[in-house]
Amino acid sequence: GVVSGRLGCTAKVGPKSSAHPCETHLICVYTDDFRDKDDVDRVLKELRRLGFEAGMSYKADVATYLGIYRNNPWGISPNFYYARKHACVCQRRKDKAKQQKNTIEKYTRKAARR
């Protein structure tokens, strides 16, 4: 994959838990530029060809460097893209962030009316 150029520029796999062997584990595939959605989609398609069917998310290293992790106090998703199970095209995470913003605004308006 990585050596032959079919995946990103680098990859790593986290160890699987012996205590919970059926749980998923971390697989990181790095691309040269997180803003290059065509390349992100290309890597996703290759992962699908290799048999990875689960839903996946794409987190750029910049989120880690800035200390942005899941459930952070700012409510910012660390993931830039996500792909549903079996999907071969990533959706931009900002679309979901826009939905979250609209939901927050809706609840804020409801609370103000009370």
One Martini backbone bead per residue (centre of mass of N, CA, C, O) as a GRO file, in nm:
protein
  114
    1GLY     BB    1   0.067   0.054  -0.031
    2VAL     BB    2   0.275   0.278   0.053
    3VAL     BB    3   0.517   0.179  -0.116
    4SER     BB    4   0.337   0.180  -0.395
    5GLY     BB    5   0.133   0.448  -0.364
    6ARG     BB    6  -0.179   0.375  -0.287
    7LEU     BB    7  -0.149   0.545  -0.056
    8GLY     BB    8  -0.009   0.729   0.137
    9CYS     BB    9   0.297   0.838   0.272
   10THR     BB   10   0.181   0.714   0.549
   11ALA     BB   11   0.164   0.450   0.809
   12LYS     BB   12  -0.041   0.321   1.091
   13VAL     BB   13  -0.084   0.075   1.362
   14GLY     BB   14  -0.261  -0.011   1.617
   15PRO     BB   15  -0.310  -0.196   1.874
   16LYS     BB   16  -0.477  -0.470   1.971
   17SER     BB   17  -0.694  -0.568   2.202
   18SER     BB   18  -0.695  -0.841   2.417
   19ALA     BB   19  -0.952  -0.772   2.592
   20HIS     BB   20  -1.089  -0.649   2.296
   21PRO     BB   21  -1.092  -0.809   1.994
   22CYS     BB   22  -1.369  -0.673   1.857
   23GLU     BB   23  -1.254  -0.410   1.847
   24THR     BB   24  -1.151  -0.137   1.728
   25HIS     BB   25  -0.878   0.032   1.555
   26LEU     BB   26  -0.608   0.217   1.477
   27ILE     BB   27  -0.572   0.381   1.152
   28CYS     BB   28  -0.309   0.545   0.978
   29VAL     BB   29  -0.334   0.773   0.696
   30TYR     BB   30  -0.123   0.970   0.517
   31THR     BB   31  -0.125   1.285   0.368
   32ASP     BB   32   0.009   1.565   0.222
   33ASP     BB   33  -0.296   1.712   0.191
   34PHE     BB   34  -0.594   1.781   0.348
   35ARG     BB   35  -0.714   1.973   0.109
   36ASP     BB   36  -0.700   1.713  -0.085
   37LYS     BB   37  -0.980   1.551  -0.163
   38ASP     BB   38  -0.898   1.364  -0.394
   39ASP     BB   39  -0.682   1.213  -0.226
   40VAL     BB   40  -0.865   1.120   0.001
   41ASP     BB   41  -1.053   0.955  -0.186
   42ARG     BB   42  -0.837   0.769  -0.301
   43VAL     BB   43  -0.761   0.637  -0.031
   44LEU     BB   44  -1.039   0.532   0.039
   45LYS     BB   45  -1.069   0.345  -0.207
   46GLU     BB   46  -0.826   0.170  -0.134
   47LEU     BB   47  -0.930   0.074   0.139
   48ARG     BB   48  -1.176  -0.068   0.019
   49ARG     BB   49  -1.013  -0.266  -0.164
   50LEU     BB   50  -0.873  -0.389   0.110
   51GLY     BB   51  -1.154  -0.416   0.314
   52PHE     BB   52  -1.248  -0.142   0.432
   53GLU     BB   53  -1.592  -0.082   0.554
   54ALA     BB   54  -1.597   0.116   0.756
   55GLY     BB   55  -1.621   0.384   0.909
   56MET     BB   56  -1.461   0.710   0.848
   57SER     BB   57  -1.203   0.936   0.950
   58TYR     BB   58  -1.047   1.270   0.907
   59LYS     BB   59  -0.743   1.372   1.062
   60ALA     BB   60  -0.554   1.631   1.104
   61ASP     BB   61  -0.262   1.725   1.253
   62VAL     BB   62  -0.348   2.013   1.330
   63ALA     BB   63  -0.546   1.926   1.553
   64THR     BB   64  -0.333   1.805   1.738
   65TYR     BB   65  -0.145   2.055   1.764
   66LEU     BB   66  -0.407   2.223   1.888
   67GLY     BB   67  -0.577   2.025   2.083
   68ILE     BB   68  -0.802   1.874   1.901
   69TYR     BB   69  -1.053   1.682   2.034
   70ARG     BB   70  -1.276   1.494   2.138
   71ASN     BB   71  -1.479   1.665   2.344
   72ASN     BB   72  -1.424   1.955   2.342
   73PRO     BB   73  -1.489   2.274   2.477
   74TRP     BB   74  -1.563   2.397   2.171
   75GLY     BB   75  -1.707   2.185   1.969
   76ILE     BB   76  -1.482   2.073   1.781
   77SER     BB   77  -1.409   1.896   1.517
   78PRO     BB   78  -1.124   1.702   1.424
   79ASN     BB   79  -1.275   1.631   1.165
   80PHE     BB   80  -1.284   1.682   0.813
   81TYR     BB   81  -1.375   1.387   0.741
   82TYR     BB   82  -1.622   1.145   0.617
   83ALA     BB   83  -1.727   0.790   0.604
   84ARG     BB   84  -1.936   0.572   0.540
   85LYS     BB   85  -2.028   0.277   0.518
   86HIS     BB   86  -1.895   0.183   0.197
   87ALA     BB   87  -1.797   0.446   0.117
   88CYS     BB   88  -1.608   0.638  -0.159
   89VAL     BB   89  -1.686   0.925  -0.029
   90CYS     BB   90  -1.614   1.216   0.111
   91GLN     BB   91  -1.722   1.429   0.361
   92ARG     BB   92  -1.752   1.724   0.483
   93ARG     BB   93  -1.752   1.835   0.808
   94LYS     BB   94  -1.881   2.122   0.778
   95ASP     BB   95  -2.167   2.028   0.727
   96LYS     BB   96  -2.211   1.928   1.017
   97ALA     BB   97  -2.139   2.193   1.159
   98LYS     BB   98  -2.377   2.348   1.040
   99GLN     BB   99  -2.590   2.175   1.173
  100GLN     BB  100  -2.501   2.230   1.462
  101LYS     BB  101  -2.540   2.533   1.452
  102ASN     BB  102  -2.843   2.527   1.387
  103THR     BB  103  -2.921   2.371   1.642
  104ILE     BB  104  -2.812   2.571   1.848
  105GLU     BB  105  -2.983   2.811   1.751
  106LYS     BB  106  -3.257   2.678   1.801
  107TYR     BB  107  -3.219   2.634   2.111
  108THR     BB  108  -3.166   2.929   2.178
  109ARG     BB  109  -3.439   3.038   2.086
  110LYS     BB  110  -3.610   2.862   2.273
  111ALA     BB  111  -3.486   2.965   2.540
  112ALA     BB  112  -3.563   3.272   2.494
  113ARG     BB  113  -3.884   3.218   2.498
  114ARG     BB  114  -3.903   3.122   2.814
   0.00000   0.00000   0.00000
